[in-house]
Amino acid sequence: MSNPSRNTETLTDQEHLRVLGYDDSFRRSMSFWSNFALGFTYLSPLVGVYSLFAVVLTIGGPPSIWWIIIVGAGQLLVAFVFGEVVSQYPIHGGIYPWTRRLWGRRYAWMAAWVYIWAMIVTITAVAEFGSGFAASLFGIEANSTSTFLITLAFLLVAFAINFSGTKSLARVARIGLAAELIGVIGVGLYLLIFQRHQGFDVFFNSMGTEGTGNYATAFLGAALAGLFLFYGFEACGDVAEEVENPARRIPLAMIMTILVGGVSALFAFGGYVLAAPNLAAIVSGDDADPIPGILNASLGVVGGKIFLVVALTAFLSCVLSLQAAASRLLFSFGRDEMLPGHRWLAKVSPTTKVPTNALIVACSVPAIIALLVYLNGNLLVPVTSFAVIGIYIAFQMVVLAALRQRLKGWRPAGPFSLGAIGFIINVVALAWGIFAIILLAVPGKSGDFATDWVVLLGLGVVVGTGLLYLLIARPDRKSDAPAGDAVEVAAKLRGGSAATSV
């Protein structure tokens, strides 16, 4: 890796922010570990594995586990690119300010428009999935009404914690991190060591999921096993102005989120597969919700209840982290006058130093979507699928913009830099991202048009409305926020000197 000049190394957080055109408006009360916990609980391997375990096994069988490694490696390259960008631009909002400074206002507006909707529906989906744990723990009958009410409770509790300030957010995120590690690594290791009913060779056995066709098709269809897991690390950058020494710490927090999240997911997924008393029933689809049965058989009733408490904590922390990240993006959008009601969205509480109005939006809009899911339960799967493809598209808009700037001569000037190898990593990260988006965008083959094309239809609606607003209202013309200045800012941060290799 390479280090920028001494000028960059000695800048204070406030001085760095002033070079970027902003004043310090927040308390920098988030440590490295709290920032890592925020990203990890957003990524949430417990949530990801539990939500899709049965689905991907019916599609691709036990070899689906290899997607965790494949996607983890691809997203690690994306995290490296993000690390260089956030190290130069440690600004609230993440993807929106990054794309604006790397490309321009209109490009950034579209990236943020897609990303914010993907984040908002993700908040809804995670709260919906978590409601099942709460119902099981408290002995509540799981139906549409109880699911809706518990989902609202998740949203409101997370909102209350976020509203109270960054310290509360950081504290609960650390608790959520502990719950995640116990729930995925602890339980996964226990299952792997003491409760195995299968041999390790099962991860090379398709168990007939290919039917009469080629297994490659089934394996590609099971890609969601990894694709649904490996995002959330970008949330570390969404709260950049509340982190001490963000230019150094956030890139490392994002990379650690991917690495620890990947290992955790492997333990959890692998443990559930090996401990399944009747794996064939899961793969055939006869057991649609197998994890509670696996846990009860392996941990007993009391152990199962303890796990439910841990899982509930992890789901709440995930909703909390999502709300925090979404609110900072909305705040950043509002601060640059790029949304209707921008003055209202850009307000920061003088006491708690959090963007309270943006938090209200990050809670209320998911609640409205939850109401729509309550009225039509079939909407949950499309909502989840749209969230995944929307976030991957927004990610690749950052990666593409970074590559464009590199071709124009940009050499990232933050304390975290990949040096000469950065260009190669950027190109491979873009190729990986395009491949992932194609996997997510391929229509299903059920024969039902609405079901098979719902993800692309939803994406088309979001992109279409965004383009209409952009062309009619022209929010990019109402903002004088800096844009497309990566090369110039790098020169300012270096003081005009070249980077020094180490």
Residue pairs with C-beta under 8 A, 6 or more apart in sequence:
1 416
1 417
1 418
1 419
1 502
2 417
2 418
2 419
2 420
2 499
2 500
2 501
2 502
3 9
3 415
3 417
3 499
3 500
3 501
3 502
4 413
4 414
4 415
4 417
4 493
4 494
4 499
4 500
5 493
5 494
5 495
5 497
5 498
5 499
5 500
7 493
7 494
7 495
7 497
8 413
8 414
8 415
8 493
8 494
9 415
11 19
11 493
13 24
13 28
13 90
13 244
13 245
13 246
13 247
14 24
16 90
16 247
16 493
17 23
17 24
17 90
17 91
17 241
19 489
19 492
19 493
20 89
20 91
20 101
20 482
20 489
21 481
21 482
22 91
22 241
24 241
25 241
25 348
25 353
26 92
26 166
26 241
26 242
26 348
26 353
26 354
27 165
27 166
27 242
27 353
28 241
28 242
28 243
28 244
29 166
29 167
29 170
29 242
30 38
30 166
30 169
30 170
30 239
30 242
30 243
30 244
31 170
31 243
31 244
32 243
32 244
32 249
32 252
32 253
33 174
34 170
34 171
34 173
34 174
35 236
35 239
35 243
35 246
35 249
35 250
35 253
36 177
36 236
36 253
36 256
36 257
37 170
37 173
37 174
37 176
37 177
38 169
38 170
38 173
38 235
38 236
38 239
38 321
38 324
38 325
39 232
39 233
39 234
39 235
39 236
39 253
39 254
39 257
39 321
40 177
40 180
40 232
40 256
40 257
40 260
40 261
41 173
41 176
41 177
41 180
41 232
41 314
41 317
41 318
41 320
41 321
42 232
42 233
42 235
42 318
42 321
42 322
42 325
43 229
43 230
43 231
43 232
43 233
43 257
43 258
43 261
44 126
44 180
44 232
44 314
44 315
44 317
44 318
45 180
45 184
45 229
45 261
45 262
45 264
45 265
45 268
46 179
46 180
46 183
46 184
46 264
46 268
46 311
46 314
46 315
47 126
47 129
47 130
47 314
47 315
47 318
48 228
48 229
48 265
49 184
49 229
49 265
49 268
49 269
49 272
50 129
50 291
50 311
51 129
51 228
51 384
52 224
52 225
52 228
53 269
53 272
53 290
53 291
54 282
54 285
54 287
54 288
54 289
54 290
54 291
55 224
56 64
56 67
56 222
56 224
56 225
57 64
57 273
57 282
57 283
58 209
58 282
58 283
58 284
58 285
59 209
59 218
59 221
59 222
60 67
60 206
60 209
60 218
60 219
60 221
60 222
60 225
61 205
61 206
61 207
61 208
61 209
61 218
61 222
61 283
62 198
62 202
62 203
62 204
62 205
62 206
62 207
62 273
62 279
62 283
63 203
63 204
63 205
63 206
63 219
63 222
64 219
64 222
64 225
64 269
65 203
65 225
65 266
65 269
65 270
65 273
66 203
67 222
67 223
67 224
67 225
67 226
67 227
68 225
68 226
68 229
68 262
68 265
68 266
68 269
69 226
69 262
69 266
70 226
71 223
71 225
71 226
71 227
71 229
71 230
71 436
72 226
72 229
72 230
72 258
72 259
72 261
72 262
72 265
74 230
74 429
74 432
74 433
74 435
74 436
75 230
75 231
75 233
75 258
76 255
76 258
76 259
77 425
77 428
77 429
77 432
78 395
78 399
78 429
78 432
78 433
79 233
79 251
79 254
79 255
79 257
79 258
80 255
80 418
80 422
80 425
80 429
81 398
81 399
81 402
81 422
81 425
81 426
81 429
82 98
82 233
82 234
82 237
82 251
82 254
82 398
83 250
83 251
83 252
83 254
83 255
83 416
83 418
84 251
84 402
84 412
84 414
84 416
84 417
84 418
84 422
85 98
85 102
85 398
85 402
85 412
86 94
86 98
86 236
86 237
86 240
86 246
86 247
86 250
86 251
86 254
86 414
86 416
87 247
87 248
87 250
87 251
87 412
87 414
87 415
87 416
87 417
88 247
88 412
88 413
88 414
88 486
88 489
88 490
88 493
89 97
89 98
89 101
89 414
89 489
90 237
90 240
90 241
90 243
90 246
90 247
90 250
90 414
91 97
91 240
91 241
91 332
92 238
92 239
92 240
92 241
92 242
92 328
92 331
92 332
92 335
93 112
93 238
93 328
93 329
93 331
93 332
93 333
94 234
94 235
94 237
94 238
94 240
94 325
94 328
94 329
94 332
95 111
95 112
95 115
95 234
95 329
95 394
95 395
95 397
95 398
96 108
96 111
96 112
96 115
96 329
96 332
96 333
97 108
97 332
97 336
98 237
98 398
98 401
99 107
99 108
99 111
99 112
99 397
99 398
99 401
100 107
100 108
100 336
100 481
100 482
100 483
100 484
101 482
101 483
101 484
101 485
101 486
101 489
102 398
102 401
102 402
102 404
102 405
102 484
102 486
103 401
103 404
103 405
103 483
103 484
104 476
104 483
104 484
105 338
105 475
105 476
105 479
105 481
105 483
106 470
106 476
107 397
107 401
108 483
109 338
109 466
109 470
109 475
109 476
110 397
110 463
110 466
110 467
110 470
111 394
111 397
111 398
112 329
112 333
112 338
112 394
113 462
113 466
113 469
113 470
114 390
114 393
114 394
114 397
114 459
114 462
114 463
114 466
115 329
115 390
115 391
115 394
116 326
116 329
116 330
116 333
117 386
117 390
117 462
118 386
118 387
118 388
118 389
118 390
118 391
118 394
119 322
119 325
119 326
119 329
119 387
119 391
120 326
120 362
120 365
120 366
120 369
121 366
121 369
121 383
121 384
121 386
121 387
121 390
122 322
122 384
122 387
122 391
123 155
123 319
123 322
123 323
123 326
123 362
123 366
124 151
124 366
124 369
124 370
124 373
124 383
125 380
125 383
125 384
125 387
126 315
126 318
126 319
126 322
127 151
127 154
127 155
127 315
127 319
127 366
127 370
128 147
128 151
128 370
128 373
128 380
129 315
130 150
130 151
130 154
130 311
130 312
130 315
130 316
130 318
130 319
131 142
131 146
131 147
131 150
131 151
131 154
132 142
132 147
133 308
133 311
133 312
133 315
134 140
134 150
134 153
134 154
134 312
135 141
135 142
135 146
135 147
135 150
136 142
136 292
136 308
137 305
137 308
137 309
137 312
140 146
140 150
144 374
144 377
145 374
147 374
148 370
148 371
148 373
148 374
151 367
151 370
151 373
152 367
152 370
154 315
154 316
154 319
155 319
155 323
155 363
155 366
155 367
155 370
156 363
157 316
158 316
158 319
158 320
158 323
158 363
159 323
159 359
159 360
159 362
159 363
161 168
161 169
161 172
161 320
162 168
162 169
162 320
162 323
162 324
162 327
162 354
162 359
163 352
163 354
163 356
163 359
164 352
165 352
165 353
165 354
166 239
166 242
166 352
166 353
166 354
169 320
169 324
172 316
172 317
172 320
173 317
173 320
173 321
175 313
175 317
176 313
176 314
176 316
176 317
176 318
176 320
176 321
177 317
179 310
179 311
179 313
179 314
179 317
180 264
180 314
180 317
181 264
182 310
183 268
183 307
183 310
183 311
183 314
184 264
184 265
184 267
184 268
185 263
185 264
185 267
185 268
187 268
187 271
187 295
187 299
187 307
188 264
188 266
188 267
188 268
188 269
188 270
188 271
188 272
189 267
189 271
190 271
190 298
190 299
191 271
191 272
191 274
191 275
191 294
191 298
192 267
192 270
192 271
192 274
192 275
194 298
195 271
195 274
195 275
195 297
195 298
196 274
196 275
197 274
197 275
197 276
197 277
197 279
198 273
198 274
198 276
198 279
200 274
202 273
202 274
202 279
203 270
203 273
206 215
206 218
206 219
207 279
207 280
207 283
208 283
209 215
209 218
209 283
210 217
210 218
211 218
220 439
223 436
223 439
223 440
224 388
225 269
227 388
227 392
227 436
227 439
227 440
228 384
228 388
229 261
229 262
229 265
230 258
230 261
230 262
231 388
231 391
231 392
231 395
232 257
232 261
232 321
233 253
233 254
233 255
233 257
233 258
233 261
234 254
234 325
234 395
235 321
235 322
235 324
235 325
236 250
236 253
236 254
236 257
237 246
237 250
237 254
238 324
238 325
238 328
238 329
239 324
239 325
239 328
240 246
240 250
242 353
243 249
243 250
247 414
247 415
247 416
248 415
248 416
251 414
251 416
252 416
272 290
272 291
272 294
273 279
275 294
275 297
275 298
276 282
276 290
276 294
277 293
277 294
277 297
278 287
281 287
281 290
282 290
287 293
292 304
295 303
295 304
295 307
296 304
299 306
299 307
322 362
323 359
323 362
323 363
326 358
326 361
326 362
327 354
327 355
327 358
327 359
327 361
327 362
328 355
328 358
330 339
330 345
330 355
330 358
330 361
330 362
331 345
331 346
331 348
331 355
331 358
333 339
333 342
333 345
334 341
334 342
334 343
334 344
334 345
334 346
334 355
334 358
335 342
335 346
335 481
336 342
336 479
336 481
337 475
337 478
337 479
337 481
338 475
338 476
338 478
338 479
338 481
339 345
339 475
340 473
344 357
345 355
345 357
345 358
345 361
346 355
347 355
347 356
347 357
348 354
348 355
348 356
349 355
349 356
369 383
372 379
373 379
373 380
373 383
382 454
382 455
382 458
385 440
385 454
385 455
385 458
386 454
386 455
386 458
386 459
386 462
388 440
389 437
389 440
389 441
389 455
389 459
390 459
390 462
392 433
392 436
392 437
392 440
393 437
393 459
395 433
396 430
396 433
396 434
396 437
399 426
399 429
399 430
399 433
400 430
402 410
402 426
403 423
403 426
403 427
403 430
405 486
405 487
406 422
406 423
406 426
408 487
409 487
410 486
410 487
410 490
411 417
411 490
411 499
412 418
412 422
412 490
413 489
413 490
413 491
413 493
413 494
413 499
414 493
417 499
418 425
419 499
419 501
440 455
441 455
441 456
441 459
443 452
443 453
443 456
444 451
444 452
445 452
446 452
450 457
469 475
470 476
